[in-house]
Amino acid sequence: MLKTFLKETSLILRTKPLLAIALVCVLAACGNHRPFDSAAWHQGNLRVRGSMAEDLIKRKVLVGRPADDAQRLLGRPDKDYTSALVYKIDMGMPFKDPSRYAFVVHLDADRNVREVQITD
């Protein structure tokens, strides 16, 4: 009986730090969203931009607009392809390399925004 109790106590003590770390990671990721604001996007760093990226997608702020309008709102892209504008962002996810994230504005043949997405 004592042996079982000690075994269970040991397991609980070993898992508590892991649960605490997991909780911190989840809470850190949850608080990273804010409404899109063009001025804040222009002035902000990659983390600020990342915090607004999901709002841009959810509200479809750019969809249907010409690429020039998208660039007025977001500024000059880090990469400008015929069919896409690419902006570097940082989603603030713990344990993930922020340089892997991008906010991609997909353009149709007329250079109107067809879709926006976050890639990693």
C-alpha positions in Angstrom: 0.0 0.0 0.0 2.8 2.4 0.9 4.7 1.4 -2.2 1.6 2.3 -4.4 1.1 5.6 -2.6 4.8 6.6 -3.1 4.6 5.6 -6.8 1.5 7.7 -7.3 2.9 10.7 -5.4 6.1 10.5 -7.5 4.1 10.5 -10.7 2.0 13.5 -9.6 5.2 15.5 -8.6 6.8 14.7 -12.0 3.7 15.7 -14.1 2.9 19.0 -12.3 5.8 21.0 -13.9 4.9 19.7 -17.3 1.2 20.7 -16.8 2.4 24.1 -15.6 4.6 24.6 -18.7 1.7 23.5 -21.0 -0.7 25.9 -19.3 1.8 28.9 -19.7 2.2 28.0 -23.4 -1.5 27.9 -24.0 -2.2 31.1 -22.2 0.6 32.9 -24.0 -0.7 31.9 -27.4 -4.3 32.9 -26.5 -3.5 36.5 -25.6 -1.8 37.2 -28.8 -4.7 38.5 -30.9 -5.8 42.1 -31.5 -8.0 43.9 -34.1 -6.3 45.1 -37.3 -5.1 48.7 -37.3 -3.2 49.8 -40.4 -1.1 52.4 -38.6 -0.2 49.9 -35.9 0.7 47.4 -38.6 3.0 49.9 -40.4 4.7 50.9 -37.1 4.7 47.6 -35.4 7.3 44.8 -35.3 6.7 41.3 -36.6 4.9 40.3 -33.3 2.5 43.2 -33.6 1.7 42.2 -37.2 1.3 38.6 -36.2 -1.2 39.6 -33.5 -3.4 41.3 -36.1 -3.1 38.7 -38.9 -6.0 36.5 -37.7 -8.3 39.5 -37.5 -7.5 40.4 -41.2 -8.4 36.8 -42.2 -11.5 36.6 -40.1 -13.0 39.9 -41.2 -11.9 39.5 -44.8 -10.6 43.1 -44.8 -8.6 42.6 -47.9 -10.6 40.1 -50.0 -11.8 41.6 -53.3 -9.6 44.7 -53.0 -6.9 45.5 -55.5 -3.3 44.7 -54.6 -2.5 48.5 -54.4 -5.2 48.9 -51.7 -3.7 46.0 -49.7 -0.2 47.5 -50.0 -1.6 50.9 -48.8 -3.1 49.2 -45.7 -0.1 46.8 -45.0 2.8 48.6 -46.5 5.5 47.3 -48.8 5.6 43.4 -48.8 8.7 41.5 -47.9 8.2 39.6 -51.2 6.0 40.7 -54.1 5.2 37.9 -56.5 2.8 38.1 -59.5 0.2 36.1 -57.6 1.0 36.9 -54.0 2.2 39.5 -51.5 4.2 38.1 -48.6 4.6 39.8 -45.2 6.8 38.3 -42.4 5.0 38.0 -39.1 5.6 36.4 -35.7 2.6 34.6 -34.2 4.3 34.5 -30.8 4.0 30.8 -30.5 6.4 29.3 -27.9 8.9 26.8 -29.1 8.3 27.7 -32.8 10.7 29.6 -35.0 9.1 32.9 -35.7 11.0 33.3 -39.0 8.8 30.5 -40.5 5.6 32.5 -40.3 4.2 34.7 -43.1 1.0 36.5 -43.9 0.3 35.7 -47.5 -2.1 37.8 -49.7 -3.1 35.7 -52.7 -3.9 37.6 -55.8 -6.1 36.6 -58.8 -5.1 37.3 -62.5 -6.3 40.9 -62.2 -4.2 41.4 -59.1 -7.2 41.6 -56.8 -7.0 39.9 -53.4 -8.5 36.4 -53.7 -7.5 35.0 -50.3 -5.3 35.7 -47.3 -3.7 33.1 -45.0 -1.0 32.6 -42.4 1.7 30.1 -43.4 4.3 28.4 -41.3 
